[in-house]
Amino acid sequence: MGLKNNVAIVTGGASGIGRGIASVLSEKGARVVVADIDEETATKTATELPGEAMAVGVDVTDPAETEALAETVIEEYGQIDVLCANAGIYPSKSLEEMTVEDWDGVFDINAKGVMLSVAACLPHMKNKDYGRIVITSSITGPMVGYPGWAHYGATKGAVNGFLRTAAIEVANWDITVNAVMPGNIETGGLDDLGEEYLAKMRSSIPKGELGTPEDIGHAAAFFASEEAGYVTGTTLVVDGGQTLPESQLALEAIEE
């Protein structure tokens, strides 16, 4: 499932899961556009990818900037084959503390940012009669919950709903829309939580380890491939089995 001759945009591609996606797509032959609000880090990431890549600064909450991103890619490469709408934030805030600004800020990036990124790339995919749209969702919200992430979980439920109707609307142009739903992934943002916390996270996963950004990248690469053309409007959970046990007792039972 190579991606040679494909041009792939990865929003939020400078670090974390986005960097993992960009790295795998690049390894598979795609020309990768690392799109991120942190243009300096995006540039560094682009230079470190194994294949041809470029960096573009973008605020996915701004329609003018997402449109400019798409136009920049068309000017440089003449096509957009793959969009990985990955940009997202996950600040923790309890319901008692949460403000309207907190709620809107997460929705602006995690949900509106997906819609704007798709809207900007869609005309160019339609012109080519081909496209692969891959959204980074999460198990948090659609499948499980975690205190402090009510707003985050709500955005991931929202994008899962978005992709199903979007997939219907664009199917006639050989454009697919799918989502990867990561579990606990080992990114730089987890380091601050401490080893004790990370150990507890690992103990809740049947595989006994956290996922890597590249694990999500491989799932995204499947959805991005030509071979996945008959797969649309669906999601793929990548969580090491985290959502399988009905309780901690199920995990303890396999250790006996």
N, C-alpha and C positions, 0 to 999 in steps of 0.2 A: 504494500500500500504506500508507494512512494508519492511524493508531492512535487516532483520535478516539474518546472515550468509553471507552478502555482505561485501566486502572490498572496501572502497571508498577513492580515493586520491583527495584532494582539494588543488590545487596550489594557492598560495596567500591566504592561509587559516588562517593565523595568526590573521588577523584583518579585520575590515570592512565587506564588503559583503561576503568575503571568510569565515570569522568566522561565519557569519550567516548561510551559507550553511553547514559548518562543524557541527554546533550545531544541525540543523534540521536533518541531515543525522544520527547523533549520537543518537538523540532522537528516531529515527525510527529503531534503532537496528544495524546500520552498524558499522563496525570497521573502524574508520576514520584515515587516514594519513594526518596530517596537514603539507603540504609542502610549505616552504616559504624561501625566501632569508634571512629573519630575524629569524634565528633558535632559538634565545633566546625567542622571543615572541611566536613563534610557539610552543615551549615546554610548555610555560605557558598556552597557549590556549588548548593544548592537555590534560593537567592535569585538566582543568576546564570543559571539555566536560562530559556529563552524562554517556557515555559508554566507551568501550575500545578504546584507541587512542594512536597514537605515532606521534612524530614530526621528520621531516627530513628537513635538510637545502638543498636548491636547487636554483640554478640560471637557470631559464627556458630558457635563451638565449644560454646556453652552452649544446650542444648535449651529451657530456660526463656526465654532471651532471644529465640530465633528464634520461639517460640510467641507471645511478647509482641509481637514485630514484626508478625506476621500479624494478631493481634487488634487492634493499634493501627490498621493499615491498614483493616481491616473496619469498625472504629468510625468512622473518618474518611470513608471512601469507599463502604463497603458491598460491595466486591468486590475480587478480585485476579484480573486477567486474564493478566498476564505476570510471570514471575520470571526475572530474569537473575542466576544464581548465579555471581558474578564474583569475590568476595573471595578473595584468595590472596596468598602470600608466596613469595619466591624467594631465600632466603639461600644464599650459596655456601659449601660445606664439602666438602673432599676426603674420600674414603672412610677414609683413615688418621686423620683428625681427627674424623670424624662420631661422635656419641654417640647413644644411644637417645633422649635428650631432643631432640636435633636432629631426628632422624627423626620422632618422634612429634609434635613441634611443627608441622612442615610438613604432615604428614598430618591433624592435627587441623583445621587451617584449610582446606587445599586439597581434602581429600576428605570428611572428616566434616562440615565446614561446608556442603558442597554437599548432602549427604544430609539434614542437619537443616533446611536452608532449604527444600528440596523437601518434606520431611515436614510442615513447619509450614503451607505454603501449599496443599498438595494437597487437604485436606478442603474448603476454600473453593472451589477450582476444580471439584471434583466436584459440589458443591452447585449450581454454575452450569452444569454440563455443558460446560465450556469452559476451556481454559488453554493457555498457551504457556510452556514452560520452556526456557531457553537457558543453557547452561553455558559458561563460558570455560575451554577446555582450552588446549592449546599444541602446536606441532610438536615441542617438546622432550619426549621420553619416547615418545610414540606413533610418531614418525617419525625423529627425530634425537636425538643426545646431545650433551652439553657437559660438560667436566670441572667438578666441583664441584656439579653439579645432579642427582646420582643420586636423591636423595630427592624433589626437585621433579618430575623426569621420571616417577618412579614414581607420584606422585599424579595426574599427567595421564593416564597409562595407566589408572589406577584409575577416574577419572571417565568416561573413554570406555567402559569396560566397564559401569559403573553405568548409563549412559544407555540402553544397548541393552535391558537387561531392564526398566528403569523404563518405557521407551516402550511395551513390550508390555503391562505391567500397567495402564497408564492410558489405553490407546487407546480403550476403550469410552466414555469420557467426553469425547471430542473434545479430549483433552489430548495435546500433542506434547512430545517431549523431544529436543533436539538440542544440538550444541555447535559453537562457533566455535573454530578452532585458529590463533591468531595466530603469526606469525613475529616478526621483530625490529620492535618498535614503539617509536617515539620518544616516550618519556615522561620526566618529570623525573628519574626514577631513573637514566637513562643519562647525564645530564650529567656526573656525577662520573667517568665512565670515560675522558674525554679525547677530543679531536678525532681523534687518531691511531687510537684504537680504533674510533671511530665510522666513520671513513673505511674501515677494513678491513671493518667490518660491511656498509657500503654496497656495497663491491666484491664481496661474495659473493652479492649479490642481482641477478638479471637486470634488474630495473627500475632498479637503481642508486640506490635511495633506501629509507629506512626507512619503514615504515607509520606511520599516525597513529592515535590512539585512535578517531577518528571513522570510520576505515576498518573497525574492528572493530564500531563502533556500527551501521554500515549493514548489515553481515552479520547482526548480532543482530536488527536491525529486520525483516529478511526473515523470519527464523525466528519472530519475534514476531507477524507479520501473520496476519490471517485467511486470506489467500490461500495461505499455506504450510501449510494444514491437512492436506495429504496427504503432507507431508514429516515423517518422524519416525524417531528412532533413528539419526540420521546425523550426520556432521561436515562442516564446511566450512573448508578451509584458506585462510587469508588471509595470504600471505607474500611477495607480489611475485615469486613464482617461485623463492624461495630453495631449496626442496627439489627443484627440477628437475634441476640440473646433476649429472652423475655425478662430476665433479671440477672443480677450478678451471680445468683445461685447457678445459673446455667454454665457460666464460665468456671465456677468452682467445681462443678460436677465433672468437667473434662480433665481437671487436674488430679483427680483422685486415682 
